[in-house]
């Protein structure tokens, strides 16, 4: 006999979604709370929105909260660090392919004259 734990998100007495992971269920519930708050805000907007459009917009904004916070300048965007490549200059070969020339570097190897 197998035992499974399931986490059910219930809104207004209706089962909305079932999760196998408590963290995922909590995140989804939090997103729905944000969508409810956004829906109230959109309902008070000076433009006329249908109930369906208000619901869809509020859920979209709640699902993309990081992007919304960045757009509102409440959060800074993540900076993607680029990998520094060694300085190499391209050189075209007769076949049309580009060959890369590595930059000169000092070698620590001893010359044959000094080794003896």
DSSP file (Angstrom, degrees, kcal/mol; ACC not computed):
  #  RESIDUE AA STRUCTURE BP1 BP2  ACC     N-H-->O    O-->H-N    N-H-->O    O-->H-N    TCO  KAPPA ALPHA  PHI   PSI    X-CA   Y-CA   Z-CA
    1    1 A X              0   0    0      0, 0.0     2,-0.3     0, 0.0     0, 0.0   0.000 360.0 360.0 360.0 126.3    0.0    0.0    0.0
    2    2 A X        -     0   0    0      2,-0.0     2,-0.5     0, 0.0     0, 0.0  -0.708 360.0-151.7 -97.5 147.0    1.5    3.3   -1.1
    3    3 A X        -     0   0    0     -2,-0.3     2,-0.4     2,-0.0     0, 0.0  -0.974  12.8-172.7-119.0 129.6    0.9    6.6    0.8
    4    4 A X        -     0   0    0     -2,-0.5     2,-0.5     2,-0.0    -2,-0.0  -0.958  15.5-145.0-122.0 139.4    1.0    9.9   -1.1
    5    5 A X        -     0   0    0     -2,-0.4     2,-0.4    15,-0.1    -2,-0.0  -0.893  22.1-175.8 -99.5 130.6    0.9   13.4    0.4
    6    6 A X        -     0   0    0     -2,-0.5     2,-0.5     2,-0.0    14,-0.2  -0.967  16.4-149.8-127.4 145.0   -0.9   15.9   -1.7
    7    7 A X  E     -A   19   0A   0     12,-3.5    12,-3.3    -2,-0.4     2,-0.5  -0.964  15.0-161.8-117.1 121.3   -1.4   19.6   -1.2
    8    8 A X  E     -A   18   0A   0     -2,-0.5     2,-0.6    10,-0.2    10,-0.2  -0.879  10.9-146.0-109.9 129.3   -4.6   21.1   -2.4
    9    9 A X  E     -A   17   0A   0      8,-3.1     7,-3.2    -2,-0.5     8,-1.2  -0.849  21.1-170.7 -92.6 121.2   -5.1   24.8   -3.0
   10   10 A X  E     -A   15   0A   0     -2,-0.6     2,-0.4     5,-0.2     5,-0.2  -0.962   6.5-175.1-118.2 126.6   -8.7   25.8   -2.2
   11   11 A X  E >  S-A   14   0A   0      3,-2.6     3,-2.0    -2,-0.5    -2,-0.0  -0.986  72.6 -13.9-123.6 125.8  -10.1   29.2   -3.0
   12   12 A X  T 3  S-     0   0    0     -2,-0.4    -1,-0.1     1,-0.3     3,-0.1   0.860 129.3 -53.2  52.8  40.4  -13.6   30.2   -2.0
   13   13 A X  T 3  S+     0   0    0      1,-0.2     2,-0.4    -3,-0.1    -1,-0.3   0.495 116.1 113.7  78.4   3.9  -14.5   26.6   -1.2
   14   14 A X  E <  S-A   11   0A   0     -3,-2.0    -3,-2.6     0, 0.0     2,-0.5  -0.920  71.3-122.1-113.5 132.4  -13.4   25.3   -4.6
   15   15 A X  E     +A   10   0A   0     -2,-0.4    -5,-0.2    -5,-0.2     3,-0.1  -0.599  33.6 176.7 -70.4 117.7  -10.4   23.0   -5.2
   16   16 A X  E     -     0   0A   0     -7,-3.2     2,-0.3    -2,-0.5    -1,-0.2   0.912  57.0 -16.1 -91.4 -51.0   -8.2   25.0   -7.6
   17   17 A X  E     -A    9   0A   0     -8,-1.2    -8,-3.1     8,-0.0     2,-0.4  -0.993  54.0-136.1-157.6 151.7   -5.1   22.8   -8.0
   18   18 A X  E     -A    8   0A   0     -2,-0.3     2,-0.3   -10,-0.2   -10,-0.2  -0.924  21.5-172.2-115.0 137.9   -3.4   19.9   -6.4
   19   19 A X  E     -A    7   0A   0    -12,-3.3   -12,-3.5    -2,-0.4     3,-0.0  -0.905  27.6-150.6-127.1 154.2    0.4   19.7   -5.8
   20   20 A X  S    S+     0   0    0     -2,-0.3     2,-0.5   -14,-0.2   -15,-0.1   0.557  87.5  63.7 -93.0 -13.0    2.8   17.0   -4.7
   21   21 A X     >  -     0   0    0    -14,-0.1     4,-2.0     1,-0.1     5,-0.2  -0.954  69.8-150.2-119.7 127.2    5.1   19.6   -3.2
   22   22 A X  H  > S+     0   0    0     -2,-0.5     4,-2.6     1,-0.2     5,-0.2   0.884  98.9  54.6 -62.9 -39.3    4.2   21.9   -0.3
   23   23 A X  H  > S+     0   0    0      1,-0.2     4,-2.4     2,-0.2    -1,-0.2   0.916 108.6  48.1 -62.1 -43.5    6.5   24.6   -1.5
   24   24 A X  H  > S+     0   0    0      1,-0.2     4,-2.3     2,-0.2    -1,-0.2   0.892 111.9  50.2 -64.4 -39.7    4.9   24.7   -5.0
   25   25 A X  H  X S+     0   0    0     -4,-2.0     4,-2.4     2,-0.2    -2,-0.2   0.909 111.2  48.6 -64.8 -41.8    1.4   24.8   -3.4
   26   26 A X  H  X S+     0   0    0     -4,-2.6     4,-2.4     2,-0.2    -2,-0.2   0.903 111.4  49.8 -64.7 -41.6    2.4   27.7   -1.2
   27   27 A X  H  X S+     0   0    0     -4,-2.4     4,-2.2     2,-0.2    -2,-0.2   0.902 111.8  48.3 -63.6 -41.1    3.9   29.6   -4.1
   28   28 A X  H  X S+     0   0    0     -4,-2.3     4,-2.2     2,-0.2    -2,-0.2   0.912 111.5  49.6 -65.7 -42.5    0.7   29.1   -6.2
   29   29 A X  H  X S+     0   0    0     -4,-2.4     4,-2.0     1,-0.2    -2,-0.2   0.896 110.8  50.2 -62.5 -40.8   -1.5   30.2   -3.3
   30   30 A X  H  X S+     0   0    0     -4,-2.4     4,-2.3     2,-0.2    -1,-0.2   0.895 108.8  52.3 -64.3 -40.2    0.7   33.3   -2.8
   31   31 A X  H  X S+     0   0    0     -4,-2.2     4,-2.4     1,-0.2    -2,-0.2   0.905 109.0  50.0 -62.6 -41.0    0.4   34.0   -6.6
   32   32 A X  H  X S+     0   0    0     -4,-2.2     4,-2.2     2,-0.2    -1,-0.2   0.864 108.3  53.1 -66.2 -35.6   -3.4   33.8   -6.3
   33   33 A X  H  X S+     0   0    0     -4,-2.0     4,-2.1     2,-0.2    -2,-0.2   0.925 110.3  47.5 -62.6 -44.1   -3.4   36.1   -3.3
   34   34 A X  H  X S+     0   0    0     -4,-2.3     4,-2.7     1,-0.2    -2,-0.2   0.908 110.0  52.7 -62.5 -41.7   -1.4   38.7   -5.4
   35   35 A X  H  X S+     0   0    0     -4,-2.4     4,-2.4     1,-0.2    -1,-0.2   0.889 107.6  51.9 -62.6 -39.2   -3.8   38.2   -8.3
   36   36 A X  H  X S+     0   0    0     -4,-2.2     4,-1.9     2,-0.2    -1,-0.2   0.927 111.4  46.9 -61.7 -44.4   -6.8   38.9   -6.0
   37   37 A X  H  X S+     0   0    0     -4,-2.1     4,-1.8     1,-0.2    -2,-0.2   0.914 113.7  47.8 -64.1 -42.6   -5.1   42.1   -4.8
   38   38 A X  H  X S+     0   0    0     -4,-2.7     4,-2.9     1,-0.2    -1,-0.2   0.870 107.7  56.4 -65.6 -36.3   -4.3   43.2   -8.3
   39   39 A X  H  X S+     0   0    0     -4,-2.4     4,-2.0     2,-0.2    -1,-0.2   0.906 106.6  49.5 -62.2 -42.3   -7.8   42.4   -9.4
   40   40 A X  H  X S+     0   0    0     -4,-1.9     4,-1.0     2,-0.2    -1,-0.2   0.903 112.2  48.6 -62.3 -41.2   -9.2   44.8   -6.8
   41   41 A X  H >< S+     0   0    0     -4,-1.8     3,-0.7     1,-0.2    -2,-0.2   0.926 111.6  48.4 -65.5 -44.7   -6.8   47.5   -8.0
   42   42 A X  H >< S+     0   0    0     -4,-2.9     3,-1.4     1,-0.2    -1,-0.2   0.831 104.7  60.4 -65.5 -31.8   -7.7   47.0  -11.6
   43   43 A X  H 3< S+     0   0    0     -4,-2.0    -1,-0.2     1,-0.3    -2,-0.2   0.802 105.2  49.1 -65.3 -27.9  -11.4   47.1  -10.8
   44   44 A X  T << S+     0   0    0     -4,-1.0    -1,-0.3    -3,-0.7    -2,-0.2   0.374  86.9 118.9 -92.2   5.3  -10.9   50.7   -9.4
   45   45 A X  S <  S-     0   0    0     -3,-1.4     4,-0.1    -4,-0.1    -3,-0.0  -0.349  75.1-120.3 -69.7 152.1   -9.0   51.8  -12.6
   46   46 A X  S    S+     0   0    0      2,-0.1     2,-0.3    -2,-0.0    -1,-0.1   0.524  91.7  80.7 -72.6  -3.9  -10.5   54.6  -14.6
   47   47 A X  S    S-     0   0    0     -5,-0.2     2,-0.6     1,-0.0    -2,-0.1  -0.757  87.4-113.3-102.3 152.5  -10.8   52.4  -17.7
   48   48 A X        +     0   0    0     -2,-0.3     2,-0.4     0, 0.0    -2,-0.1  -0.740  39.6 174.4 -87.7 117.4  -13.6   49.9  -18.2
   49   49 A X        -     0   0    0     -2,-0.6     2,-0.0    -4,-0.1    -4,-0.0  -0.953  30.4-119.0-121.4 142.1  -12.4   46.3  -18.1
   50   50 A X     >  -     0   0    0     -2,-0.4     4,-2.6     1,-0.1     5,-0.2  -0.340  30.4-111.1 -70.9 162.0  -14.5   43.2  -18.3
   51   51 A X  H  > S+     0   0    0      1,-0.2     4,-2.2     2,-0.2     5,-0.1   0.891 119.4  50.5 -61.8 -39.1  -14.4   40.8  -15.4
   52   52 A X  H  > S+     0   0    0      2,-0.2     4,-2.7     1,-0.2    -1,-0.2   0.918 111.2  47.4 -65.3 -44.2  -12.6   38.2  -17.5
   53   53 A X  H  > S+     0   0    0      2,-0.2     4,-2.8     1,-0.2     5,-0.2   0.902 111.1  51.6 -65.6 -40.2  -10.0   40.7  -18.7
   54   54 A X  H  X S+     0   0    0     -4,-2.6     4,-2.3     2,-0.2    -1,-0.2   0.920 112.4  46.7 -60.5 -43.7   -9.4   41.9  -15.1
   55   55 A X  H  X S+     0   0    0     -4,-2.2     4,-2.3     2,-0.2    -2,-0.2   0.929 113.6  47.2 -64.8 -46.2   -8.9   38.4  -13.9
   56   56 A X  H  X S+     0   0    0     -4,-2.7     4,-2.4     1,-0.2    -2,-0.2   0.909 114.1  47.2 -64.3 -42.1   -6.5   37.5  -16.8
   57   57 A X  H  X S+     0   0    0     -4,-2.8     4,-2.8     2,-0.2     5,-0.2   0.924 111.9  49.8 -64.7 -43.8   -4.5   40.6  -16.4
   58   58 A X  H  X S+     0   0    0     -4,-2.3     4,-2.1    -5,-0.2    -2,-0.2   0.897 112.8  46.6 -64.9 -39.0   -4.2   40.2  -12.6
   59   59 A X  H  X S+     0   0    0     -4,-2.3     4,-2.5     2,-0.2    -1,-0.2   0.911 112.3  51.1 -67.8 -41.3   -3.1   36.6  -12.9
   60   60 A X  H  X S+     0   0    0     -4,-2.4     4,-1.6    -5,-0.2    -2,-0.2   0.940 112.1  46.1 -59.8 -47.9   -0.6   37.5  -15.7
   61   61 A X  H  < S+     0   0    0     -4,-2.8     7,-0.3     1,-0.2    -1,-0.2   0.892 113.3  49.7 -63.4 -39.0    0.9   40.3  -13.5
   62   62 A X  H >< S+     0   0    0     -4,-2.1     3,-1.0    -5,-0.2    -1,-0.2   0.887 110.5  49.8 -67.5 -38.5    1.1   38.0  -10.5
   63   63 A X  H 3< S+     0   0    0     -4,-2.5    -1,-0.2     1,-0.3     3,-0.2   0.792 118.3  40.1 -69.5 -27.1    2.8   35.2  -12.5
   64   64 A X  T 3X S+     0   0    0     -4,-1.6     4,-2.1    -5,-0.2     3,-0.3  -0.210  74.2 137.6-112.6  40.0    5.3   37.7  -13.8
   65   65 A X  H <>  +     0   0    0     -3,-1.0     4,-2.7     1,-0.2     5,-0.2   0.827  68.0  56.9 -60.0 -35.1    5.8   39.7  -10.6
   66   66 A X  H  > S+     0   0    0     -3,-0.2     4,-2.0     1,-0.2    -1,-0.2   0.936 109.9  44.8 -62.1 -45.4    9.6   39.9  -11.0
   67   67 A X  H  > S+     0   0    0     -3,-0.3     4,-2.5     2,-0.2    -2,-0.2   0.873 112.5  52.4 -65.6 -37.4    9.2   41.6  -14.3
   68   68 A X  H  X S+     0   0    0     -4,-2.1     4,-2.2    -7,-0.3    -2,-0.2   0.923 109.0  49.5 -64.7 -44.0    6.5   43.9  -13.0
   69   69 A X  H  <>S+     0   0    0     -4,-2.7     5,-2.8     1,-0.2     6,-1.2   0.881 112.0  48.5 -63.2 -37.8    8.8   44.9  -10.1
   70   70 A X  H ><5S+     0   0    0     -4,-2.0     3,-1.2     4,-0.2    -1,-0.2   0.911 110.6  50.9 -67.1 -42.3   11.6   45.7  -12.5
   71   71 A X  H 3<5S+     0   0    0     -4,-2.5    -2,-0.2     1,-0.3    -1,-0.2   0.854 111.1  48.2 -64.0 -34.3    9.3   47.7  -14.7
   72   72 A X  T 3<5S-     0   0    0     -4,-2.2    -1,-0.3    -5,-0.2    -2,-0.2   0.426 113.6-122.1 -83.7   1.4    8.1   49.7  -11.7
   73   73 A X  T < 5S+     0   0    0     -3,-1.2    -3,-0.2     2,-0.2    -2,-0.1   0.765  80.7 121.6  60.3  29.3   11.8   50.2  -10.8
   74   74 A X  S   <S+     0   0    0     -5,-2.8     2,-0.3     1,-0.2    -4,-0.2   0.577  77.6  30.8 -89.6 -12.9   11.1   48.6   -7.4
   75   75 A X  S    S-     0   0    0     -6,-1.2     2,-0.3    -7,-0.1    -2,-0.2  -0.997  83.2-121.9-144.9 143.6   13.7   46.0   -8.2
   76   76 A X        -     0   0    0     -2,-0.3    -6,-0.1    -3,-0.1     3,-0.1  -0.643  35.2-108.9 -85.6 143.3   16.9   46.1  -10.2
   77   77 A X        -     0   0    0     -2,-0.3     2,-0.2    -7,-0.1    -1,-0.1  -0.346  39.7 -98.2 -67.0 151.8   17.3   43.6  -13.1
   78   78 A X        -     0   0    0      1,-0.1     2,-0.6    -2,-0.0    -1,-0.1  -0.514  35.5-131.3 -70.4 136.1   19.7   40.8  -12.7
   79   79 A X        -     0   0    0     -2,-0.2     2,-0.7    -3,-0.1    -1,-0.1  -0.797  12.8-145.3 -92.2 124.6   23.0   41.5  -14.4
   80   80 A X        -     0   0    0     -2,-0.6     2,-0.4     1,-0.0    -2,-0.0  -0.808  14.0-141.2 -91.0 119.3   24.3   38.7  -16.5
   81   81 A X        -     0   0    0     -2,-0.7     2,-0.3     1,-0.0    -2,-0.0  -0.662  13.0-140.7 -82.3 130.3   28.1   38.5  -16.4
   82   82 A X        -     0   0    0     -2,-0.4     2,-0.5     1,-0.0    -1,-0.0  -0.641  20.6-111.5 -88.8 149.7   29.7   37.7  -19.7
   83   83 A X        -     0   0    0     -2,-0.3     2,-0.4     1,-0.1    -1,-0.0  -0.677  31.4-124.6 -81.2 126.0   32.7   35.4  -19.8
   84   84 A X        -     0   0    0     -2,-0.5     2,-0.3     1,-0.0    -1,-0.1  -0.567  24.8-152.2 -73.7 128.2   35.8   37.3  -20.8
   85   85 A X        -     0   0    0     -2,-0.4     3,-0.1     1,-0.1    -1,-0.0  -0.754  24.8-100.8 -98.0 147.0   37.5   35.7  -23.8
   86   86 A X        -     0   0    0     -2,-0.3     2,-0.5     1,-0.1    -1,-0.1  -0.354  49.3 -93.5 -63.5 148.2   41.2   36.0  -24.3
   87   87 A X        +     0   0    0     -3,-0.0    16,-0.7    15,-0.0     2,-0.4  -0.499  60.2 162.8 -67.8 115.2   42.1   38.6  -26.9
   88   88 A X  E     -B  102   0B   0     -2,-0.5     2,-0.5    14,-0.2    14,-0.2  -0.991  29.7-142.3-135.1 142.3   42.3   36.9  -30.2
   89   89 A X  E     -B  101   0B   0     12,-1.3    12,-2.1    -2,-0.4     2,-0.1  -0.905  21.7-125.4-107.9 132.0   42.3   38.4  -33.7
   90   90 A X  E     -B  100   0B   0     -2,-0.5     2,-0.4    10,-0.2    10,-0.2  -0.438  23.4-170.1 -74.5 146.4   40.5   36.5  -36.5
   91   91 A X  E     -B   99   0B   0      8,-3.0     8,-3.3    -2,-0.1     2,-0.2  -0.984  20.6-127.9-137.8 124.9   42.4   35.7  -39.6
   92   92 A X  E     -B   98   0B   0     -2,-0.4     6,-0.2     6,-0.2     2,-0.2  -0.502  21.5-150.2 -74.6 137.3   40.6   34.4  -42.7
   93   93 A X    >   -     0   0    0      4,-2.6     3,-2.1    -2,-0.2    -1,-0.0  -0.580  32.4-100.3 -98.5 167.1   42.0   31.2  -44.3
   94   94 A X  T 3  S+     0   0    0      1,-0.3    -1,-0.1    -2,-0.2    -2,-0.0   0.802 122.3  60.4 -57.9 -28.6   41.9   30.3  -48.0
   95   95 A X  T 3  S-     0   0    0      2,-0.1    -1,-0.3     1,-0.1     3,-0.1   0.554 118.7-110.9 -77.4  -5.7   38.9   28.0  -47.3
   96   96 A X  S <  S+     0   0    0     -3,-2.1     2,-0.2     1,-0.4    -2,-0.1   0.312  78.3 128.2  93.8  -8.6   36.9   31.0  -46.0
   97   97 A X        -     0   0    0     -5,-0.1    -4,-2.6     1,-0.1     2,-0.5  -0.509  61.6-118.6 -79.8 151.1   37.0   29.8  -42.4
   98   98 A X  E     -B   92   0B   0     -6,-0.2     2,-0.4    -2,-0.2    -6,-0.2  -0.784  24.6-161.1 -93.6 128.6   38.1   32.1  -39.7
   99   99 A X  E     -B   91   0B   0     -8,-3.3    -8,-3.0    -2,-0.5     2,-0.5  -0.847  13.6-134.4-104.0 144.6   41.2   31.1  -37.8
  100  100 A X  E     -B   90   0B   0     -2,-0.4     2,-0.6   -10,-0.2   -10,-0.2  -0.852   8.5-149.8-102.1 132.8   41.9   32.7  -34.4
  101  101 A X  E     -B   89   0B   0    -12,-2.1   -12,-1.3    -2,-0.5     2,-0.1  -0.887  17.8-135.5 -97.6 119.8   45.4   33.9  -33.6
  102  102 A X  E     -B   88   0B   0     -2,-0.6   -14,-0.2   -14,-0.2     2,-0.1  -0.438  26.7-107.1 -70.3 150.2   46.1   33.7  -29.9
  103  103 A X        -     0   0    0    -16,-0.7     2,-0.1     1,-0.1    -1,-0.1  -0.419  43.4 -91.4 -74.3 155.2   47.8   36.7  -28.4
  104  104 A X        -     0   0    0     -2,-0.1     2,-0.3    -3,-0.1    -1,-0.1  -0.433  47.3-174.4 -69.4 136.3   51.5   36.3  -27.4
  105  105 A X        -     0   0    0     -2,-0.1     2,-0.4    -3,-0.1    -3,-0.0  -0.956  30.8-103.3-130.9 153.1   52.1   35.2  -23.9
  106  106 A X        -     0   0    0     -2,-0.3     2,-0.3     2,-0.0    -2,-0.0  -0.588  35.1-142.1 -76.8 130.2   55.3   34.9  -22.0
  107  107 A X        -     0   0    0     -2,-0.4    -1,-0.0     1,-0.1     0, 0.0  -0.730   9.0-154.7 -93.9 141.8   56.4   31.3  -21.7
  108  108 A X        +     0   0    0     -2,-0.3     2,-0.1     2,-0.1    -1,-0.1   0.458  61.4 113.3 -91.6  -2.5   58.0   30.0  -18.5
  109  109 A X  S    S-     0   0    0      1,-0.1     2,-0.2     0, 0.0    -2,-0.1  -0.454  72.3-116.7 -71.5 142.1   59.8   27.3  -20.3
  110  110 A X        -     0   0    0     -2,-0.1    -1,-0.1     1,-0.1     2,-0.1  -0.534  26.6-115.1 -79.8 144.5   63.6   27.6  -20.3
  111  111 A X     >  -     0   0    0     -2,-0.2     4,-1.5     1,-0.1     3,-0.5  -0.416  27.6-111.5 -73.4 156.2   65.3   28.0  -23.7
  112  112 A X  H  > S+     0   0    0      1,-0.2     4,-0.8     2,-0.2    -1,-0.1   0.803 116.2  57.9 -59.7 -29.4   67.6   25.2  -24.8
  113  113 A X  H  4 S+     0   0    0      1,-0.2     3,-0.3     2,-0.2    -1,-0.2   0.902 110.3  41.2 -68.7 -39.8   70.6   27.5  -24.4
  114  114 A X  H  4 S+     0   0    0     -3,-0.5    -1,-0.2     1,-0.2    -2,-0.2   0.704 104.4  67.3 -81.7 -19.5   69.9   28.2  -20.7
  115  115 A X  H  <        0   0    0     -4,-1.5    -1,-0.2     1,-0.2    -2,-0.2   0.804 360.0 360.0 -71.0 -28.6   69.0   24.6  -19.8
  116  116 A X     <        0   0    0     -4,-0.8    -1,-0.2    -3,-0.3    -2,-0.1   0.463 360.0 360.0 -83.3 360.0   72.4   23.3  -20.4
